[in-house]
Amino acid sequence: MSCIRTVFSTLRRYPSAMVGSVLVSILLIVAIFAPFIAPHDPLKLNPRERFAPPSVEHVMGTDEYGRDVFSRIILGTRTSLGIGLSVTLVCAVAGGLIGLTSGYLGGRADELIMRAMDILMAFPGILFALLILSMLGSSIVNVIVAISITGIPKTARVARSSCLNVRGEEFIEAAKARGERTWYILLVELLPNAVQPIIVEASIKVGFVILTASSLSFLGLGTQPPTPDWGLIIGSAREYIFEAPMLIVWPILAIAFTTISFNLLGDGLRDILDPRELGRV
């Protein structure tokens, strides 16, 4: 209980962290319990009710196939967050290990690894992801793979920069003097002392990953129908923008809400984990 009180006490000092935590918690709850929250089957077709306006039965109306838009937005939360969190986890683990290894080894190994990361970063992220998906095919797993490949280099650079700040500390030299193996120094000595920037970068990355995944779905190379997905809903509704403009507005609002939520959380974590602030928490 004391740990929980400490967390809440800390969050109260940082409004953006508090608001971001609440909003992200709401999103996670919606994603986990989406099938129970959605009032209708998001895949059920009902041509007789296509483009129905918002009502008590259909809070956000229906789409071109008569499917309940609210239910599809709710289930889309699970799809979008699933992709966003999966990609962020892959980038944090893979990019973190690459960056820490590069920063710790230094010399030619560091130069070689970072130049490889620079080559990947030289390609525009969305175009590189489109290229990968055009070769692998369209599926949720391939979307995660494609966006992860484009996101790992940035996380690696953040991790490397953090590693360089602590690489010369005495506890690292002491671990070397004890004859500890490289993997031990990286995971036990370096990682705990360089993880703060990686956590902040990962929390902010979730929103951008969801934006990228939605863009890929909008272009037809991401999540495929009939899976409920915000980008897919926008892509399908663009043909009916004048007939039913709200079909596009609802998923756009969902994407904006999610992106803002994770950005607020990331900004709050950045303030909390600032070395100048840690002593006051």
VENDA-V882820 format. One record per residue. N is the residue number from 1. RES is the residue in one letter. SS is DSSP state (alpha for helix, beta for strand, coil for the rest). PHI is phi in whole degrees, 0 to 359 (NA if undefined). D_FIRST is the distance of its C-alpha to the first C-alpha in Angstrom with 1 decimal. Layout:
N|RES|SS|PHI|D_FIRST  N|RES|SS|PHI|D_FIRST
//
This chain:
1|M|coil|NA|0.0  2|S|alpha|297|3.8  3|C|alpha|295|5.4  4|I|alpha|296|5.1  5|R|alpha|297|6.2  6|T|alpha|296|8.6  7|V|alpha|298|9.9  8|F|alpha|295|10.7  9|S|alpha|297|12.1  10|T|alpha|292|14.2  11|L|alpha|297|15.4  12|R|alpha|296|16.6  13|R|coil|281|18.9  14|Y|coil|233|20.5  15|P|alpha|305|21.9  16|S|alpha|296|23.4  17|A|alpha|293|20.2  18|M|alpha|296|18.4  19|V|alpha|297|21.5  20|G|alpha|299|22.0  21|S|alpha|298|18.6  22|V|alpha|295|19.1  23|L|alpha|294|22.6  24|V|alpha|295|22.0  25|S|alpha|298|19.3  26|I|alpha|299|22.0  27|L|alpha|298|24.6  28|L|alpha|295|22.7  29|I|alpha|297|22.1  30|V|alpha|298|25.8  31|A|alpha|295|26.9  32|I|alpha|292|25.1  33|F|coil|256|26.3  34|A|alpha|308|29.5  35|P|alpha|298|31.9  36|F|alpha|271|30.3  37|I|alpha|279|30.2  38|A|coil|298|33.8  39|P|coil|285|36.2  40|H|coil|227|39.1  41|D|coil|289|40.1  42|P|coil|292|40.2  43|L|coil|256|43.1  44|K|coil|286|45.3  45|L|coil|272|48.5  46|N|coil|213|50.2  47|P|alpha|305|53.2  48|R|alpha|291|54.2  49|E|alpha|247|51.1  50|R|coil|296|51.2  51|F|coil|59|50.2  52|A|coil|293|49.1  53|P|coil|288|47.7  54|P|coil|304|44.1  55|S|coil|208|44.0  56|V|coil|297|41.7  57|E|coil|285|42.2  58|H|coil|239|42.0  59|V|coil|302|39.6  60|M|coil|251|40.8  61|G|coil|81|44.2  62|T|beta|233|45.6  63|D|coil|265|47.0  64|E|coil|292|50.5  65|Y|coil|253|50.0  66|G|coil|81|48.6  67|R|coil|280|45.0  68|D|beta|290|42.1  69|V|alpha|292|40.9  70|F|alpha|301|37.5  71|S|alpha|296|36.8  72|R|alpha|289|38.0  73|I|alpha|294|35.8  74|I|alpha|297|32.7  75|L|alpha|292|33.8  76|G|alpha|295|34.7  77|T|alpha|299|31.1  78|R|alpha|296|30.4  79|T|alpha|296|33.5  80|S|alpha|293|32.9  81|L|alpha|293|29.2  82|G|alpha|300|30.1  83|I|alpha|293|32.8  84|G|alpha|299|30.9  85|L|alpha|288|27.9  86|S|alpha|295|30.3  87|V|alpha|297|32.5  88|T|alpha|298|29.8  89|L|alpha|296|28.4  90|V|alpha|298|32.0  91|C|alpha|295|32.7  92|A|alpha|295|29.7  93|V|alpha|287|30.3  94|A|alpha|293|34.1  95|G|alpha|296|34.5  96|G|alpha|297|32.0  97|L|alpha|294|33.7  98|I|alpha|296|37.1  99|G|alpha|294|36.3  100|L|alpha|295|34.7  101|T|alpha|297|37.7  102|S|alpha|297|40.2  103|G|alpha|294|38.8  104|Y|alpha|287|38.5  105|L|alpha|290|42.0  106|G|coil|65|43.8  107|G|alpha|59|47.6  108|R|alpha|294|49.4  109|A|alpha|298|46.5  110|D|alpha|298|44.4  111|E|alpha|298|47.5  112|L|alpha|295|48.1  113|I|alpha|296|44.6  114|M|alpha|290|44.2  115|R|alpha|292|47.6  116|A|alpha|297|46.8  117|M|alpha|296|43.7  118|D|alpha|297|45.9  119|I|alpha|298|48.3  120|L|alpha|294|45.7  121|M|alpha|286|44.5  122|A|alpha|291|48.1  123|F|coil|275|48.2  124|P|coil|303|46.8  125|G|alpha|306|43.6  126|I|alpha|293|44.6  127|L|alpha|290|48.1  128|F|alpha|295|47.0  129|A|alpha|296|44.7  130|L|alpha|297|47.6  131|L|alpha|298|49.8  132|I|alpha|296|47.4  133|L|alpha|292|47.0  134|S|alpha|294|50.8  135|M|alpha|270|51.2  136|L|alpha|273|48.3  137|G|coil|101|48.6  138|S|coil|266|46.2  139|S|coil|193|43.0  140|I|alpha|298|39.3  141|V|alpha|298|39.1  142|N|alpha|292|41.9  143|V|alpha|298|40.3  144|I|alpha|299|37.1  145|V|alpha|297|39.5  146|A|alpha|296|41.6  147|I|alpha|290|38.9  148|S|alpha|297|37.1  149|I|alpha|299|40.4  150|T|alpha|283|40.8  151|G|alpha|264|37.3  152|I|alpha|299|36.9  153|P|alpha|302|39.3  154|K|alpha|294|37.3  155|T|alpha|297|34.0  156|A|alpha|298|36.1  157|R|alpha|294|37.5  158|V|alpha|298|34.0  159|A|alpha|295|32.9  160|R|alpha|297|36.2  161|S|alpha|299|36.0  162|S|alpha|294|32.5  163|C|alpha|295|33.9  164|L|alpha|298|36.9  165|N|alpha|287|34.7  166|V|alpha|242|33.2  167|R|coil|299|36.1  168|G|coil|267|37.8  169|E|coil|292|35.0  170|E|alpha|295|35.5  171|F|alpha|292|32.8  172|I|alpha|288|34.7  173|E|alpha|297|38.0  174|A|alpha|294|36.5  175|A|alpha|295|35.5  176|K|alpha|296|39.0  177|A|alpha|295|40.5  178|R|coil|285|38.7  179|G|coil|83|40.4  180|E|coil|293|37.2  181|R|coil|286|38.1  182|T|alpha|300|37.8  183|W|alpha|298|35.2  184|Y|alpha|292|33.0  185|I|alpha|297|33.4  186|L|alpha|295|32.7  187|L|alpha|276|29.6  188|V|alpha|262|28.0  189|E|alpha|262|29.3  190|L|alpha|282|30.2  191|L|alpha|304|27.8  192|P|alpha|299|24.5  193|N|alpha|265|26.3  194|A|alpha|234|28.0  195|V|alpha|277|25.5  196|Q|alpha|303|24.4  197|P|alpha|298|27.7  198|I|alpha|294|27.7  199|I|alpha|297|24.3  200|V|alpha|297|25.6  201|E|alpha|297|29.0  202|A|alpha|292|27.6  203|S|alpha|295|25.5  204|I|alpha|284|28.7  205|K|alpha|296|30.9  206|V|alpha|306|29.5  207|G|alpha|299|31.2  208|F|alpha|292|34.5  209|V|alpha|295|34.5  210|I|alpha|296|34.2  211|L|alpha|299|37.1  212|T|alpha|295|39.1  213|A|alpha|297|38.6  214|S|alpha|294|39.6  215|S|alpha|296|42.6  216|L|alpha|296|43.7  217|S|alpha|294|43.3  218|F|alpha|300|45.3  219|L|coil|278|48.0  220|G|coil|91|48.2  221|L|coil|245|46.9  222|G|coil|254|43.3  223|T|coil|300|41.8  224|Q|coil|256|44.8  225|P|coil|301|45.6  226|P|coil|265|44.6  227|T|coil|303|40.9  228|P|coil|294|39.0  229|D|coil|210|38.5  230|W|alpha|299|38.4  231|G|alpha|296|41.1  232|L|alpha|295|43.3  233|I|alpha|299|43.1  234|I|alpha|295|44.3  235|G|alpha|298|47.0  236|S|alpha|288|48.3  237|A|alpha|277|48.2  238|R|alpha|296|50.2  239|E|alpha|288|53.4  240|Y|alpha|241|52.7  241|I|coil|298|51.4  242|F|coil|273|54.1  243|E|coil|280|54.0  244|A|coil|214|50.2  245|P|coil|297|48.5  246|M|alpha|291|45.1  247|L|alpha|298|44.8  248|I|alpha|272|44.3  249|V|alpha|296|42.2  250|W|alpha|300|39.3  251|P|alpha|293|38.5  252|I|alpha|296|39.0  253|L|alpha|297|36.5  254|A|alpha|295|34.0  255|I|alpha|295|34.6  256|A|alpha|297|34.4  257|F|alpha|299|31.1  258|T|alpha|294|29.6  259|T|alpha|297|31.1  260|I|alpha|297|29.9  261|S|alpha|300|26.3  262|F|alpha|288|26.1  263|N|alpha|293|28.1  264|L|alpha|297|25.8  265|L|alpha|297|22.8  266|G|alpha|296|25.0  267|D|alpha|297|26.1  268|G|alpha|295|22.5  269|L|alpha|296|21.6  270|R|alpha|299|24.9  271|D|alpha|291|24.0  272|I|alpha|295|20.5  273|L|coil|271|22.0  274|D|coil|299|25.1  275|P|alpha|307|25.7  276|R|alpha|288|26.6  277|E|alpha|261|23.2  278|L|alpha|301|21.0  279|G|coil|290|21.6  280|R|coil|265|20.5  281|V|coil|287|17.1
//
